[in-house]
Amino acid sequence: MHENTQYAVGIDVGTTMIRCVVGHVDPDTDTPTVVGVGEAANSGMRKGVVVHLSGPAKAIDEALGEAERMSGYEVNEATVSINGVHLLSTRVTGMIAVGAADHEITSDDIARIEDVATTGKVPANREILEVVPHSYTLDGQSGIKDPLGMTGTRLEIDANVVSALTPYVANLHKTVDMATVHAHAVTPSVLAAAKAVLNERQIESGVAVIDLGGATTSVAVFEEGDLQYVGVIPAGSVNVTNDLAIGLKTDPEIAELVKLKHAAAGIKATDAIAKVRRDKETYEFATEEIDEIVDARLEEIFEAIQKELKKAGRAGKLPSGVVLTGGMAQMRGMAGYAKEQLGVAARIGKPVGFDSGVADQLNKPQYAAAVGLMLVDMERAQRSATSFTSTSKGASHWADWLGGLFKRLKP
């Protein structure tokens, strides 16, 4: 980072919450130790998109202040998450002539073919966040994962490009700047969460990460070692709270307490009456009514998730199943409910790849994205320290993006 490269910072800019994780990087190991954590309630965002700059800026400042006090480190730069239905996953191909028969493929060649593959395929009003090469073909030899250093004259690429609307990215940078932090990298939150909860075997065999957030539900599908698809659904746990408020005829604050204490996914409560307390007053509701309201909304969300998996061509075809992250993943019975609704194995994803240090609360699915962002930031700092030069415009190879947690599979 700017003054001291031994720290890595991730800021998860969620619609309802901002979470910040600061990690200390030991130069003798690839595993960071978390030394600071902060979170703050957010406002000024709608379904993952900034609609009022000052709201998220204030929340980021509060979350960072908490993490800075815990870590003793002043945060100036960070890797930041982005979310929203504007995120787009596009399959692209491209071909270039690279030179004479004895020409060795260089990083410049790879950058040029990525540029050729994305030109005209990604609209001009979109910013490329990730270019994920699935395979290269060199002089007819297909299935190449990394052509760097190989010899040939004709190079082809088959890749997946993740992009976001440029105005939305610009507004995110502005609100982060207002908190006096420079966002030197922007990563989709579901990809950051995947980095923190997946292992090499799952990514190779086939797995989906489902980030059950406050106002959005994000889906990322991985197979054969690469990202295959990203999709975002404009619904999340806030919708469950609002449904409870309407159905139970109560305030959203009370509905939120009911959701946190009594809501369950596919599990029928045995108690006839659910009780919650607020401001020394007790509120009572019929558990049957709570179950009915929650089930209706969850069914709608998981139907949308299944549609996203069908778009990716992986519905019911994920050997490693789905991994659930985000705050709503903590709802009782959620893993079993996801298994039943999606027809594949399901588990709750908890962040790995770091030493807990002072932050025991990180062992929760809602911190997966923030931890993943910190891990991405750590790798950026390590690449900078070794004078690493990126081979793509505003994007990085998936192999490099994953590097540091585990070794990439060879073809």
N, C-alpha and C positions, 0 to 999 in steps of 0.2 A: 504494500500500500504506500501511500505517499511518503510517510516518514519512517515507518517501520514495517518491513515486509513479513514480520513474524505473526501478524494477526490476519484473520479472515472474518468477514462479516456478511451475513445474509439477512435481508429484510423481506419478509413475506407481507405484501400489501394486499390484504384481504378486504372484502367488502365490509365486513362487520368488525374485524380485528386486525391490528398490525402486530406482527411478532418479529422480534429481532434476536439473532444469535451471534455472539462474538466468540471466536475460537482462537486459541493460541497454538501456533504451529511450531512443533519441535523440529529443528533442522535435521535431526538424526532419525526421524520417523515420518511416515506419511499420515499418521493418525493425529488429528488435532484434539486439543483439550478445550472443552467449552468453559469459558471463564466469565461470560456475561449473557444474561437473558433478560428480555423485556417485552412487555405486551401492553397494548392500550386499545380501548374501544375506538372504532373508526366511524367516521361520518363523511358525507360528501362523495360517496361512491354508489353506483347503482349497477348491480349484476356484473361486478368486476371492473367497471369503467369509471374513471374519474369524472365527476360532474360538477365538483366545486373544489377548487385547488386548495383552499385553506384548511378544509376539514381533514383530509389525509395528511397534509403537512404537519398539522398540530399533533395528530396521533403518532406519526412517525417520530416527531421530536420527543414525545412523551415516552414511547417505547425505547428509543435510543438512549434517552436520559437514564432510564432504569438500568439498561444494559451497561452503559458507561460507568455508572456508579458501582456496579458489581465488579466490572472488569478492571477499572482504573485506566481505561484506554479511551481516548477521544476519537470517535468515529468520523472520518472524513470521506471515505469511499466505501461502497458496498455493492454486492450483486443483489438485484431487486427482482421480485416476481411480477409477472403480468398475467392477467386473466380476462375472460370475457368471450362471448360467442363470436367475436370478430376474429379470433384465432383460427387460422386455416391451415390444413395439412394438404399439400399438393404433390402428386407424383410427377417427376420430370425426368427427361432423358436428354442427352446431348452428345455431340461427337466433334472432335477436332483432329486436325493433322498436326503432329508434334515435331516432325523433322525427319532427318535421314534415318536409315535403317539402324544405325548404331547410336541413336539418340537415347539418352537415359531420361526417364520421366522425373521432372523436378517439381518442387512445390508451386512454382509459377505455372506450370502446365495444369496442375490440379486446380489452381485458382481460376485459370482461364476457362477450363471446361465447366466448372461450376457456374461461371458467369454466363457462358453460352447456354447452359441448360436452363437457367432461371430467366434469362431475357425473353420477354414475351409470354412466359408461362405464369409469372407472378405479376399482378397488376401494378402499375406505377404508384398507386396510392397505398401500397403495402410495404412494410419494412421486414426484411428477412431476419428471423431470429436464429434459426438453425438450418443448416444444410446437412442432411444425414445420408451419406452415400450407402446404398444397399450393395452395389457391386460395380466393378469396372470391367470393361472388355478391352483388351489390348491386342491389336492385329488378329482379331477373331477368337482369342482365348478369353472365354467368359468366366464369371465367378470369382474374379480377382477382388480381394478385399482392400488391399493397399498396393497401388502400382508404383509407389515412390522408389526410384532406383532401378526399376525394370527397363528393358530396352524394347523400343517399338516405334512405329510411325503413325499409327491411328489409334486414338484413345476415345472410348465411349463411357458414358456414366448412366447409371439408373439410380435416382436419389429421391428422397422425400424432403420437401421444403416446408418448414413451419414459418408462417408469416403473421403479422398483425397490422391493423390499420395504422398508418403513419401518424395521423392526428392523435390517436389514443396513446401511442408510444410517446409522442412529444409532450402530451399533458401529464403523463406519468413522470417523465423527467423533470418537468416544471415543478410538480408538487414535491418531489424528492429534493430538488434544488432549494425550495423554500425552507426545507428542514436543514439546510446547510450541509447536505450530503451529495456527493457526486455518484450517480449510478453508472459505473463504468461497464456494466453488463446487465442485460434484461433477459430473463429466462421464464418461459411459461411455468406457472406454479406446479402443474401436474408433472412436468418433467423434472423439476427440482425434487418433488416428493418421491418420484421414482428412484432418483439417485440415492435417496436416503433409506429406502425400504426394500429394494430389489437386489438379488444376487445374480451372478453370472449364469448359473444354471437356468433360472427362471427366464431371463432375457433370451437365452438361446432356444429353450423349448417352446415358449409362447406364454405370455402373461399380459394381463391388463391391470393398470393402476386406476382406481376410481377415487377421485378426490371429492369427498362429500363436504362441500363448503357451506358458507352461510347463505349466499345468494346464487351460487353456481355449483354445478356438478361437472367435473372435468374427467375425461376418459383418455388414457394413452395406452396404445397397444404395442407390445414388443414381441418380436419373433426373430429367430436366426441371428441373434446378437444385435439387432437394430430396431430403432423406432419405426413402426409401420403406419401409425395413424394417431391423430389428436383431434378430439372434438369436445365442445363445451355446451352444456345444457343450462338454460337460464332458470334454474330452480335449485333450491337447497333447503337448509334447516330453517331459514327465516320463513319460508312458505309453510312449514309445519307449525311454527309459532303463530303465524297469522291465521291459519285455519282453526287452530285451537281457540284463539281469541274470539273469532266469529262464532264458531260452533258452541263454545261454552259461555258466550256472552260475557266476556270478562276483558280486563285490560291486557295489552300485550305483555306487560311486565309479569303479570300473574300467569299468563299462558306460557311464558318462557320457563317459569319455575315448574309448572306442571310438566312441560316437555322434559326438562332435565331430570326430574325426580320420578316421573311415572310413565313416560312414553316408552314403548317397547316395539321392536320390529317383529311382527309375526308371533308375539307371545301374548296370550290373553291373561290379564291380571286376575288374581284370585280375590283381591279385596273388592268389595262392592263400592266402597267410597275412597276416593283419593283426597288427601289433605295436604295443603301447602300453607305456609305462614309468611306474611309480609307486613311489616310495620305493626307487629304485635297483634295482627288480625289473622284468623284462620279461615281459609276458603276450602269448601268441599265440592267435589265433582264426582259424577258417576264414572267409574273406570270403563264401563262398557262404552260410554259415549266417547271417552278419550281414545280408546282403542280403535273405534270406528273412524274417527277423524284422522288419526295418524296413519292407519292402514290405507286409507283412500289416497292420501298424498304420496306415501312411499310407493304405492303401486304405480302411480303416474310417473314418478321419477325413475323407477327401475324399468318401466316400459320404454322410456326415452333412452336409458342406458343401453338396453338391448338393441334399440334401433341404431345407436352409434356403433355397437359391436358388429351389427349386420353390415353397416356401411364399410367397416374395415374387413369384412369377410371372415370374421373370427367368432361369430355367435355360436356358443356351444363347442368351440374348437380350440380351447386354450388349455393345454396339458397342465400348466401351472396355475390355472384358474385366475382369480382376481384378487388383488390386494387393496384393501379399503383404507383410505387415509382421510384426514379432515375431521372437524369437530363432530359431525353427525355419525361418524364411524363408531363413536363411543356408545351410541344408543344400545340398550340391552337387546340381545338377539340379532344384531345387525349382520354378523357373519353368516349365521344360519339362514337368515332371510335372503341375503344375496345369493347364497348357494341354491336355494329353492327357486328364486325368480330367474336367475341367469343360467341355471343348469350346469354350473361348473364349480370347482372347489373355490372356497373363499376364506380369507383370513384377514385379521386386522393388522395393518402395517405399522410397525413402530420403528423409529429412526435408529440406524446403526452406522458404524464407520467413524465413531468418535469416542473419546473418553468423557464421561459425564461431568467431571470436575465439580462445580458448585451447583449444577442444575439438574436436580432429580426429576423435575416436571417434564423434561424433554422426552421421557419414555411414554409419550402419548401421541396418537395419530395426528392431532392437530398441529404438532410441531414438525411434521415430516418435511413440509416445504421449506420452512425456515432453516432447518438443519441441512437439507440438500443444497440450498442456496449458499450456505456457509462453506460446504464442501466444494462447490463450484468455484467460489471465491478463492479458496485455498489453492486450487489447481491453477487458477489464473495467476496468483502471486508466484507460484513455483515456476510457471512457464516464463513469467517476466524476469525472474531471478536468473534463469538460464538463457535469457535472450531468445526466447521462443518467438517465432514469427508466424502469425495465423495464416493459413492458406486459403482463406475465403473472406469475402467482403461482409463484415458484420456478422459472421457466422463461424462455427467451429465444427470440425468433424466429430461425429458421435464417438469414435474411438478415443479421441483426445478428451472429449467431454466426460467420458466414463473413467478415463485413466486416473489411477490413484486409489480407487476403491478395489478394483480387481483388474486382472489382465484381460485384454480383448482376445476372444477366440480366434484361432487361425483357421483358414479354409482347409 
